[in-house]
Amino acid sequence: MATLLLRNIPDDIYQRLKKTAAEHHRSTSQEAILVLKDALPCEPPKAPKPTWEEFAAEMQEFWNRLPADERTADEIIGYDEHGLPC
């Protein structure tokens, strides 16, 4: 479990936290944790999944950025002009 140290808390905020903690029979640390928990979202918002059209456009852009390969298919695979392995 992590430890958090807060410095320079304004007196009025600390007094409010201390008062609320006493009312709930908790320590100021326990009260601060609950206040933070209530103030923060449970999970960060997830980025929406792209639509098929957006995905296809992104893949097309990626494909277009690839360098052109001027070799023939046989040269890429490793065959010579007679169809034999190089």
Residue pairs with C-beta under 8 A, 6 or more apart in sequence:
6 32
14 28
17 28
17 31
17 32
17 35
18 28
20 31
20 35
21 27
21 28
21 30
21 31
24 31
26 34
50 58
69 76
74 80
74 81
74 83
78 85
78 86
79 85
79 86
80 86
